[in-house]
Every structure is written in structure tokens, then in C-alpha cells.
């Protein structure tokens, strides 16, 4: 998700707060709070502080990352690569022309690597072993943000409250999942990860993750990572927002990172 969206989100928030202040303050029905999921921070690995993280995934014993390249951050590139944890650098495997494309989410499925771009309504397909581009596809969503998979479909976020399921063969939508929090649409869904039976998502510019039931789209849990974000800011004042969830199923471990972060953090929780 690009930096240009920050102002728009802030203005929307202000408009929403202003309109709510005029509502009738009568009694509202009691809505149970979404459970907060407790976590502990485990091992911390080095991360490339020039990587404007858009996609983050664990595959074939490595962390793979896709980054974007905002115009006001000339040190950034739209690349896909493997995180070199010892050097804290991204080992580039794919690079897009930053003058044309802003790299977004990635996912591996059936020997292929899929990548979204931000505003071009276009995605790319690569051979997962060689990183050779084999095809491309288009999508109707206004923007491309993140990708994950349930091992059957590609699941795409686009900044709204909807997650679009795509057929990996036709790359056409097969289902749209509307995500809600306490009955209201939850927009700005960003980086995604399918963990066990649930979808976890960053919410853009927020310091928490949400746990989504893919059956009905309801948010059934939240992880407040504010203290972890503060930990990263203390280590690295130049960091940007939280964005990146990766799951290692063989070790049953979850990791998070963010844009321009210095660390990849293992987080331990019941999932």
C-alpha cells in the first residue's frame, strides 16, 4: 500500500468522526468486544531497512518479500527477493520498472509465484524455481494490495473490506468475502496470511492484526502489536508502518515485519 493513501485515510477518519458527533446519543445495543489475542515476542531476525514491504511470505525454508517504491523514497525498489537474515538485505530475484509499476503482494501456489501491482490492474506470474516470468493477468479491482492462498484459490485484498478469491487457472473471481467487525465493514485490509483455518490481515496504518473467519468474513480476534511497533521504533526511528505476516507451517511459527523495518519478529500466540 502506497504512502499517498495516508492523507485520504486520515480525511475519511475525520469525516467519520464528525458525522458520528451529530448522531442521536440514545442507547445503543451492547455488542460483545472482539477478543484480544495475547502474544509473546520470540526471536528477532535482521531485515532490510530499504525494503518498503508490500508482500511477505515463508516458502521453501526462506522468507520471500515484495517491496514497493514510493516516489519520495529513492532508495526503494519494486523487487521480489529472499531475505538474507545474516546480512539484513534482500537478495533480489525479480525487479519491476518503478516508473511503470509499484510492486504489491505475492504468494506461491502450485509451483508458481503470483505478484500484484498497485494501480495498474495487473499481476504477474513467475516460475517459482527460476523466477522467470511466464504470464500476466488483469483484475477489475480498483487497486492491488495483498495475496494469500487457502491452497485452492488465490485470495486478494484491495484496500476495501472485501477479499476476492481468484481461480489460479483463470485468474477470474470465484467468490468475494465481505469482512466485518461487529457487523460493520472493516476496510483497509492489507497484507494477508492464511494460518490454519483462518485469515490474518494487517489493517493499513494500524498497529494490529485481525483474525478473520473465512466462512462468514467476521473478525473473531485481534492482536494489538503496539508494543512491538514501539520496540521497532526505538531500534529504528526511520521505520514506517507495520505490514507483513508470514507463517512457517512446518515449525508452526508466525512472523511479522513492516515497511523499512530493521527486524522480522517471531510472535507466539494460539492460532
N, C-alpha and C positions, 0 to 999 in steps of 0.2 A: 504494500500500500504506500503511495507516494506522499511526500510532505505537503503537497498542495491541498490535500484533503483536511488538514488540521483546522484551518480557518473556517471552512464550511461546517465542520462538525461543531466547532465552538459556537458559531452563529445559530445553528439548529438547536443547540442546548439552551442558549439564551432565549430563543423564541419559545421553546417549550416551557421553560421556567416561567416566562412572563404570562403565557396563556393559562398556566395552571393557577397562577396567583389570583385570577379572576373567577375561578370556579366556585360553585356553592360549597362552603365548608361543612356541609351536613355529614352525617355519619356515613362511613364507608364500610362495606363488608370486610371482615377480617380475612386476610389471605396469609396462609402459613408461609413463613420465610423459607427460602431455598436453603437447604443445609450447607453449611460451610465445611469443606473437606480439609482436615488438618494434614500437614505435611512436614517433613524434615528435609534439610539440605544435606546431600551426600557429597560425593567427590565433585571437584570443580576442575574443568579442563580449559586449556587456553583456546581463545577464539580470535579470529582476525578482526581487528578494530576498524578496518576499512571496508568490512562487508556490511552492506545495507540489507540485512536479512529479510527475504521475502518467502522463501521456502526452506524447510528444514526437515530432514528425514534420515532414519537409520536404515541402511540397506547393505547386505553383504559385508558385515563387520565394520562398516565405516559410516561416519556422518557425511551426508551429502547436503549441499546448501545451494540455493539460488539467491542471487542478490540483484537489487535494482540500482539505478544510477541517477539520482536526482541532479538536476542541472546545477544546483548551488553547492554540490559536493563533488568537486572534480576528481577527488581521489577514489571515487566509487566506480564500479563497472557492473554491467549486466552480465554476470557469468554464472555458470554452474560448475561446482567442483567438489573435491573431497577435503574435509577439514583435516589439516595436518596438526594434530594435537600437541606434538612436541615443539613445533615452531610457532604455533599460533597463527598460521597462514592458511589461505585457501588455495589448494592445488587445482588450478583451472583445468577443466576438461572441455567446456563449451563457452563461447563468448558471443553475445549479440551486439550488433551495432547500436551503441547507446543513442545515436542520433535518430534511430528509427524505432527502437524497441526498449521498453522498460521491463526487465525480467521479473516474473512473479513466481507463483507456486509451482512445485514439482512433486511427482510421485512415480514410483516404479510399479509396474504390473505386467506380468507375463513376458518378461524379458525385454520390456520397453520402458523408456523414460519419457514421461509426458511433462511438458512445460507450458505454462500460461504466460501471456504478456498482458500488460496493464490496460491500455486503451485502444489496442489495435484490433480487438475482436478476433485474435488469432492465437493459436497454440502450435507447438512443435513436438514432433515425435522423434526419438533417437533410439538407436540400438543400445541397450543397457550395458553391453560388454565393451563396445568400441566407441560409443558416444557419437557415432556417425548419424547425421540427420537423415531419416528415412521418409518422413512425410510431414505434413502440416494439416491443420484443421481450423475451421472458423466456429465461432459461437455467437449466439444472439444476445447474451448478457451484456449490459452496458459496459462492464469492466470485468477483468480477470484478477482475482486475488489469490486464492489458495486452492490446493488439491490434496485429497487423501483418497483412500480406497477401502472398501469392505471386502476386497478380494474378488468382487464380482463387477462392480461399477466404479467409475471414477466419480468422486464427489467434489464439487467445486463451490467455493464461496465467491461472492462478487460485491461485497460491501453492504448488501441488504440483509434482511432477516431470512432469506431463502438459501437453502443449499440445493444445488442442481446435480442430480445423478445423471451421468453420461454413460452411454454404451461404449466400451473400449473398442468395439469393432466399427461402429458407425460414427462415433463421437457426437451422437444426437441425444437430446434429453430423453430420459425414460421416466423420470419422476422429479418432482420438486417437493422438498421438505421445508415447511414453514416452521421456523424456530421461535418459540415463545418463552417468556419469563413471566410467571404469574399471570398467564393469559394474554399478555401484551407482546407484540412482535419485538424481537431483540435484533437490532440491526448492527452493522459494523463488524460482522463476523469475519475474522481474518484467518490466520494460519491454523490449519486443521491437523488432527491426528486421530486415527481410529485405534482405540485401545480396548481390547477385549470386546465387549458388546456395545460400547458407547463411543460417541464422537466427542472429542475435546477441541475447544476452539479458543484462541485469543479473541478478545474484543479490542478493536483498534483504539489505541491511546489509553487503554485502561490497564490497571495492574492486576488483572485477574483472568483466570481461565474459567470457562463454563463446561459442564458435563451435560451432554445432550443425549436424550433417548431417541435413537433413530426410528423407533416405531411411531411416535407421535410428535416428535420435534420439541418436546418440553425440556426445559433446563431443569435438571434434578440435583445439581450440585455446583458449588463454586469453590475455586481455590484462590484465596487472596494472597498474591505474591508481592504485596507492597514491601515487606521487609526484605525480600530477596532483591527487589529492584533498588532499594536504598543501599543494600550491600554492594551492588554493582556500581551505583553512582559514587560511592565512597572510594571504590577501587579505580574508577574510570569516569571522571567528571564529563568527558566528551561523549558518553553513551547516549543513545536515543531510546525509543520505546521498546518494551517487551514485545517480541514477535518471533516465535519459533518453538514448536513442540515436536519431539522425536521419541519414538518408542522402540526399544530393543526387545522383541518378544522372546528371544532365546534366554535372555537374562532377566526378563520381566522388569526392565528399568525404564524410567521416563526422564527425559532431559529437556531443558528449556534454555533459550538464549534470546537475544534481541538485536536490534539494529545498532551496529557499531559497538557492540559489547565486547568486553575483554574476556568473558567467561562463558562456558557452557556448563550449566548447573544440573547435576542429578537431583531430582526431587523424589522423595519416598512418601508414598501415600497409598491408601487402599483404593484400588480401581477395578 
